[in-house]
Amino acid sequence: MNIVFMGTPDFAATILRALAEAGHNIKAVYTQPDKPQKRSSELIASPVKEYALTKGFTVRQPDRIRNADEIEVLKSFDADVFVVAAYGQILSQEILDIPKFCPVNVHGSLLPKYRGASPIQRAIADGEEVTGVTIMRMDKGVDTGDMIAKVAVPITDSDDEDTMYARLADEGSKLLIEVLKTIEAGTVSFTPQDDSEATYAPMIKKEDGLIDFTRSAREIDCKVRGFKKWPTAFTYVGGKMLKIFETKVVSDIPDADTGDFEPGCFVITKKKIYVTTGDGFIELVSVQPEGKKRMPGMDYQRGAHIENGMSIG
């Protein structure tokens, strides 16, 4: 099929690769404009652009895909289908009406749950035990279009943002290839979403990473795993930010004196550092103190002279 692809991150690059390997004709690839690297003026291409260039695909990076000139360019590709996966721009109805068959979206959740910009991260952070991928026909709403197919994927206690992105991209790629076969054959069917069951996954903000130690150890661990890349779960110790990259849930620490510690107190043993929570304990496995590199929790404890019973905040 003649396809115009729209996507930006690694998740989308995996799907684009699957389309190419399945033999589809990629007429053009749309991705977000290159962005400056952190602490540098050097522009960095998206994973989708990097892959597209290796295959010689036409790459377009408009700041605003909905402008009139770009719409005319989109029409010129004479696409059968638009495939969208984590592109990062909203498509107008005029754009959605362009392809011969339909525009389809590869969304990282089991719709209608987790509509929005950050379904994968928020499913993990919310402690969900299963998520998945939905292929849907796009409409003018935000992830409200009719569903074509779904695949469920379990979330384990060791999964984080990185592992789930990779697994969902793989499963979504396989599902998409099968869906395109039904579209081409004229056997595709559509199922409307039940709006009464919809939940939302809004764009993640910096403050979403702030840890509330009155929550349970499992809830905190889920937040750490869900927001691993950005904003990264964080707290403050002595007025300085402490980013927390990896934790473990512990129900009891038999070799430590926890006294009558309130949630948010350090518990130090000979080999590990923990924090009390509203239910259970969190081991700090990997952290990054403000102005320093990422390090094991015990290295932080020794360097910052953290003592048993000391409070966070």
N, C-alpha and C positions, 0 to 999 in steps of 0.2 A: 504493500500500500504506500501511497505518497503521504508522508507525514511531516508536519511541522512540529518540532519538539520545543517545549518551554520548561526550563528548570535551571537550578543554580547549584545546590550543594552536592555532597558525595552521594546522598540518597538518590538524587535525580541522575547523576552521572552513571550509576549502576543501571538504572532503567534505560537510559539512552544506549548504553553498551548492549543491553539485551535486544533492543530494537534493531540495532545495526547487525548483530550476530544472527538475528532471525531473518535477515535478508530484506527488511523494509527499506524503502527509498526515503532517506532523510533529506527532504528538500531544503530545510533550514533549521538552525538551532538558535533559539532566543534564550539569553541568560542576562543576569543583572550586570551592569557596568563594573569594570575592574575597580577594586577598592584599595585605598592606601593600607599598607602593612602597619601594624601597631608600631609606634615609635619610629616610623620611617615614612618618607614620601613615596617610596617605591610602590607602584600599583601591582596588585595581585589579582590574577585571573581566577574565576570560579572553577571548581572541579569539572563542571559541565563544559566550560570553554576549553579547558586543557585537553579533555578527551576529544571534543569535537575537532579541534585543530589537528590532532594526530590522525584523524580519519579524513581530513580535507573537506569537512562539512562547511557550508556557508554559516557564519556566525554573525548574529546581530545583537546589539546591546543598547537598545534605546533607553533613555532615561524614563520615557513615558510611552508605553506601547500603544496607548489609546489615541495618540495624536493622528490627525488626518493623513499625513504623508505615510506614516508607518502602516496604517490600515490598508492603504493602496499597495504597499509592498507585500503585506500578508496575502492579499487577494491574488497577487501575481504568481504565487507558488502553486496555485491550483491543487491544494491539498485535499486528500480524502478525509483525513482525520487530523485534528490537533491533539497532541498528547501533552498534558501539563502535569508536572511533578515538582512541588515546592519551588515554584518560579519566583514568587515574591512581588508580583504585580497583579492587580485586579483587572480582569478582562471585561470590556464593555459588551453589551448585547450585540452590537454591530460586529465585533470580532467573533463572538460565539456563533454567529450565523454564517461565517465564511466557509468552513469546510463542507465538503459534499455530504458526508455522513453525519458526524457529530464531533464536538470537542469532548474529550474524556480526561478525567483527572485521576491521578493515583494518589490517594489520601491515606496517611499513616494512622488510621484508626478504624474501628468497627462502627461506621456511621449508623445512626445519627449521633453517637457519642463522640465527644471531642472534635467538634467542628472548630475550625480556626487555625491559627498560625503555628501552634506548638503542641500538636497532639501527642507526639511520641514522648517528649520530655515530661509533659504533665501527667500522662498515664502512669509513668514510672513514679513520679513525685507523689502522686495521689495514692500509691499503693495498690494499683490494679494488679490482678493476677493474670489477666489476659488482655491482649490488644489485637491488632491485626491491620489489614490493608483492605480498603474498599476502592473498587473502580466504579466511577459514576459518570453519568452524562452531565456536563456542566450546564448550569443555568446562571442567571444574574445574581443569585444569592451567594452567601459564603458557605460553601460545602453543603448546599441544600438540594442538589440535583438528584434525579432518579438514580438508584443504585443498579449496577449491572452484575457485579460479582463481589464476593468477600472471601477472605481467608483469615482464620484466627491464628494467633501466635502467642504462646504463653510467655509471661514475664517471670523469670526466676529471681530468687533473692540475690543472685550474683550479677544479674543484668544491670547495665547502666546505659546511659545515653548512646555511647558508641556501639555497644553490642546490639542494642535493639535497632538502631538505624541500619546496621549492616544486615541483620536478619530480615527486617521488614522490607528492605530494598530488594533482597533476593526473592522473597516470597511475592512481593508486588510485581517484580519483573516477570516471573513465570505466569502469574495470573493475567497480567496485561496481554501477553502473547496469545493466550487462549481466548481472551475477550476480543482481540482484534480479528481472530479467525471467525468468530460468530458475526462480527460486524460486516466483514467482507462477504460472508455467506448469506447474509440477510436473515440470520436466525437469532440475532441478539434480542434479549428481552429486558425490560426495565421494571424496577420495583420502586414505588414512591417511598420516601422516608417518612417515618412517623415523627412529626415535629414535637409531639408531646414527650418523647423520650430523648430529645436532644440535650446535649451538654456542650459546653464551650471550652476551648483552649486558647485564650487570648495570648497575644504576644507577651513574651516573658520580660519582666522589668528587673532592674538590679535588686530592688528591695524584696523580690520574691525569694532570693537566696538567703535572707536573714533567718537564722535558726531560732526557734522558740523552744528552749529546753524544758518547758512544762509539758510539751508534747511527748508522746511515747518514743522509746528508742527506735522502734520500727518506723514510725512516721519520719523521724529525723534521718534515718538511714535511706529511706526512699527519696527524700529531698536531695540528699547528697548525691545519690546515683542518678537522679533525674536531671539535675542541674550541674553535672560534672564539668561541662565545657564552658557554659555561661549561664548565669552569672557566677557560678560556683557557689556552693553553700558557704556561709561565713558567719562569724560571730566577732565579738570584740573582747580582748583581754588587756586590761590596763589602758583602755582607750585606743588600742591599736587593733586593726583588723587582722583576723586569723581566718584564712581560707581553709576549708576542709574538703579534701579530695576523696578520701576513702575512709570508711568507718566499718565497724562490725557491731552487731547487736549482741548484747550479753545480758542474761537475766540475773546473774549473780556473780560476785567476785569473792570467792571464799578466802583468798589470802590477803584481803584488805579490810581495813577498818573504815567503814563508811559512816559510822556514827549516826547522827540525825541530820545528815546533809540534805539540804533542799535541792530541787532541780537546778542544774547549772553550776555544780561544784566539781572540781577536779578530784579524781581518785588515782593515787599513784601507787604502783607496785614496783617490784624490782625490775620488771621487764616491759611493763605496759603502762599506758596512760589512758584513763577513762574520764567520762563526764556523766554525772547523774542526770536523769531525765524524769519526766512525769511517770514513767513506767519502764523500769530497767535501766541499763547502762549502755553507753556508746563508747566503744574503743576508738581512739583517734589513731588511725593507721598511717595516714599520709596528710600532711598539712603544709601550709605556706604562710609564715608570719609576714606581716607587712614589711616591704622593703627587702625581703630575702627570698631565696630559692625554695622550691618545694623540698620537703624532707620528711623522714619518718617521725612519727609522733614522739617517740622517746628522745630523739635528738632535739626536738623543739623543747621538750620538758627540761632537759638538762641545760640547754642554752638560755632559756628564759627563766630558769630557777623556779619552775612551778612546783608548789608544795601541796601536799594532801589537804583537801578541804578548801582550797582557794577558790573564790567565785569567779565565774566568767562575767564580763561586763564592766 
